[in-house]
């Protein structure tokens, strides 16, 4: 969504719970590895380079799909990454997560400790597997004449469970559903588990797959901005407490805060949601120990969803003032609306930007934000541990 709306120009309104809680001591969580697949390709560098590359036309992939622009994952060969064994019984979500975690743990000896686990954010799991399985209950002669081996793939925690078994991850295993905040919830869950000593290392992130069922729901709801494409992707990050990476590995970034809030989008209205998100951003920065005038980059997550871009834009202006274009990171432009995976891919875009030396002058931190249609809002703060 572009241009100025009444929401952009209107005065602040609605509840904005910005009570001054005492800021706890900052406990940075190191990001020491990642596995990323998106429409831009494999890895964070592909996302960083995407704006400079010509984008292929985004179109519907088949007859069963609605007339809706989509951006599927590219440079993804599950057989080459995972082998042929059992591949046909995995959903696309299973494959994306397992491949991303395999790449993320390469060389990090993730299975060397029983206190390594996985925390995954998603909307519903594999919408494609659910579509096929539940359709069979209607079209078969009897509702029970379905393929029982397909049922595990319909479960939301299928990908996390199968990946843990394959990689020998016997620690924390959790799957969090939260719409566009799913990956943020996963990062927050992982941060809390590490901070409280419930794990030594966690693979945390989000996943969303393209399917005809999901595309039809977006098409019929009209929730996608007319100029936006629907995407898919997976981003998984290896998280540890600060200083735990004592084996010479690079720290790619540090997660300082993950904050969430809520306002009723119907009873309170969009102005209240904007005010609530602004309060969450300020609280995240305060709990990160960053000064109020810190020149942060921003990675908004709601720009591809009809109406919510203005909410997010107003909140960021209220919390941070005018953010220059060279400090705004837009992942959705090249990747499409990735919903449950969006915050993970926003994080991947920020890390890729820093690794590629694209950061604006004095930029050493980034704020990731997102807004959900249920009124949920969230923000995370990431910093470069050793800025140049």
C-alpha positions, 0 to 999 in steps of 0.5 A: 500500500502506498500513498497517504491515508486518513490513518496516516494523517489522523491524530493518535487515538485508542488505548496505547499501553505504554506503562513504564516498566523497569527495564530488566538487564539485557540478555542478548541471544546470539544468532550463529547460523541460519537456513533460509529458503524464499522466492529469492533463492537460498540463504540470506544473501539471495534476499539481500540481492533480490531488489537489484535483480529483475523479478520474474513475473508472478503468476498462478501456477496451475488450473486449480489455482485462482488468478492470483500472483504467487512467488514460490520458493526457488533454488530448492531441491529437497532430494539433493538436500535430504535424499530420497528416503521418505521424501514422498511422505513429507509435505512441502512444509516438512521438506522446507523445514527439514532442509532449512534446519539441515543447512542451519546446523551444518558444522555446528554440531547441533546434535552433540547436546541433548539440550538442542531443540526446535521452535517453529512458527506457522499458520496451520502447518501444511495447508496443502497436506490438509487440503488433500486429506480433508478433501478425501473425506468428502469425495471418497465413497466413505469418509474413512477411506482416506490414506492413513499415512497422509494424516501425520502431515496434516498436523501442525507440529509435523515438520518440527517433530520429523526434523527433530527425529532426523537431526537427533534434536532431543531438547525443547520441541514446540510449534506455535501458531500465530498468523503473521506473528507466528515466527515472532512468537517462535523467536520469543519462545526460544529466547525465553527458553534459552534465557531461563536455562531450558535449552542450550541451543535452539533452531527457531523460525517460521515456515509457510507453504504455497497451496491452492487452498491457501491461495483461494482463501486469500483470493476470496477474502480480498485480504491481499493488497492488489499489487502484492503477490502471495509467497512462501518460504522458511527461515530457521536460525540457530540461537544460543545465549551470548558467548556460548559460541566459543568454537570460532563461529561468527555471531551474525546478530543478536536478538535483544527483545521480542515484545507483543501486544493486542488491541481489538481491531473492531472495538478499538479501531485501527488507530488504537492498533497503531498506538499499541504497536508504537507502544510495543516498539518503544518497549522493545527498544527500552528493554534492549537498552538502546538509546531513544535516538538510536538510528535503527533500520526498520523491517515492516511486515504488513505492507502486502496486506490490505489496510494494515500497511497504514497501521504499521506505518503510522506506528513506526512514525509515532515510535521512531519518527520519520525513518529514511528510505535507506533504513527501511527493509522491505522483504515482501517486495521480492518474496511476496506475502509469506504470512507465518514465515514473514518475520523469519524472512524479515530477519533473514533480510536484515542479516543479509543486508548487514552481511552484504554491507548495505547498512545505512551509516551508523546503523547497528540495530533493526526493529522488525514489526508486524500486525495481525488481523486479530489485533495482535502486534509485535516487534523484535530488536536485532543488533549487529554484535560488532558493527564496522 
